[in-house]
Amino acid sequence: MNLTGRGKQVLFTAVPSSGSRYHLLAVKHRPSKKDTLAFQKITLDSSYYYQKDFILDDLDIRHVLIPYDDMQALSLVYYIPAGKNLTRRFSFLDYLARINSKELQNKYLSTTSWKISNCMPSKQVFTTIPIPQDLFKNHNRVFLKIYAKYEQSLGIQYFQILAPKTNSKDIVVKLCPSNYIIEFSDLKNNILLSDHITVQ
């Protein structure tokens, strides 16, 4: 997929602590024309993106590439066990691609935080997330991940790198109405703290 090396920045790689059997990788990079040669272009009313499906070992994989901001791109790579829920196996990623292509192609992507919208902006609610300061006693960097709870799975909604010198006691995030799991982890993806919230 050519998503490693110089000029590629991994924003997050997410596997929920619940053990849900999916994996989502987000990478910011500068695409070349050859990056999309084997991709299908998906055109929407006010935006577009590229996607490619393939199978590797026992995994079904979809790679979505969203161009934005003059030769920048966000790649979302989503994979699940092959043969699992064949009719809707990529429905979550498809919806994320549609919503985020519209948002990304109209604004610049932050290098320290990233939000995946799962509803239209008019439905989102300003939500305050307290940041426990004790987490920084033994860690110079802490990852904040917010997962939305679906029927029997979780979906990553927000990611931010927290540092003691730049971090405040709380952050405000616009989230869609849902139940959420808040996770704080270290650089090795060890869970430091987990909590649940409901946004109405």
Beta strands, then each sheet from edge to edge (+ up, - down):
strand 1: 9-14
strand 2: 23-29
strand 3: 40-43
strand 4: 48-56
strand 5: 59-68
strand 6: 72-81
strand 7: 113-115
strand 8: 125-130
strand 9: 142-149
strand 10: 154-162
strand 11: 170-175
strand 12: 178-185
strand 13: 191-199
sheet 1: 1+ 2- 6+ 5- 4+ 3-
sheet 2: 7+ 10- 9+ 12- 13+
sheet 3: 8+ 11-
end
